[in-house]
Amino acid sequence: MNCNKNASFTIEGSSLLPCSKKHFNFHLSRMNFQIIKGTVYRLDHTPCCGAVVQITQVDIATHAATPLGYAITDKAGRYVFSLQAQPDMKYELSVFAPLITD
C-alpha cells in the first residue's frame, strides 16, 4: 500500500465570494489516519488569509452529516486537518470566504 498518495484540486477565487460557501466531496483511502492540507487562493491567485475550511463526515448509508471541525487559513492561505477516516463515510470540505478582507 502506498502511504504517500496525494490528490489535489483547485478552487478558483471567483468561487469564494464574501458570505458564500462551497462544498467539495471526497473519499479517503482505507488508511485510518489521514492528513488533509491545502491552500486557499483569491481570484488574483494570492493566498487568502482568514478563510474558514470546515470538514464534515457524511454517513454513506444514512446521509447523516457530522461536522468534525474547522481551520482558519493562515497568512499564506494554508490549512491542515488530521482525522481518523472511517470506511463507511465520505468527507466534505466547505470553504467560507473571509468576513474581513484587506
N, C-alpha and C positions, 0 to 999 in steps of 0.2 A: 504494500500500500504506500502510495506517495503522500507523505505528510506535508509537502511543500506546494500543494496545489493552490494556485492563485486564480482568481477571477475578478474582473473589474468592469465597471460600466461608467459612463459619463453622463452627467445631468447638465444640460445647458442652463446657463444663468437666467435666461428668459423664463424658465420654468419656476424660478424662485422669486416670484413677485411678493411684495410685502403682504403680510396677513394671509399667505397662501400655504397650502400643504400638499405634498406629493407623496405617493406611496410606491414602493418598489418591493416586489415579492421575490424571494429566492429560496432555494433548497440548499441545505448544508450537507456535506458528505457524512458518512457514518462515523467519523471520529467523534468522540464525546466532547472534547474540549475544542472550541473554535475561537479564533481571534478575527474580528471584523474591524477593518480600519479603512479610512478613506479621507478624501479631501473634498470640500465643497468650494466651488468657484462661482464668482459673479459672472454676469453676462460678458464683461470685458476680460474674462479669464484671469482676474486677480483673485487671490484667496478671499473667502467670505468668512470673516470673523463674527462670532456670535450667533451663527445659525444653530438651530436645535435639530438633532438627529435622534429620533426615538426608535427603539426596536420593540416589536410586538411578536409574541408567539401565537400562532394560529393552529388549532387542532384540525387536522385534515378531515376527520370523520364528522365532527360536530360544528366546525367553523367558529368555535368559541375563541375569541381573541383575548389575550392577556398581555398587557404592557409589561415589559421586563425592565425597562429603564431608558434613560436618555443621556446624551452627551451634548455639550455645547462646544462648537468648534473654537479652536484657539486662533491666535493672530495669523497663523499660516493656513487656516481653514481646515485643520485636521481634527479627526475624531477617532476614537477607538472603543470597542466593546470586547469583552470576553464573556463566553457563556458555555454552558453545557448543553449541546444540541440533543434534541430528542428525535428519534427516527420517525415518529408518527406526527410530527409537527412541521409546519413551514414557518418561515420568519419574514417579517415585513419591516422595512425601514420607512419611516416617514420623515421628510425633511421640511422643516419650517424656516422660513426666511427670518432674518434678524428683525427684532422690533425697532432697534435703534441702528441707524446706518451712519457712517462717517460722511 
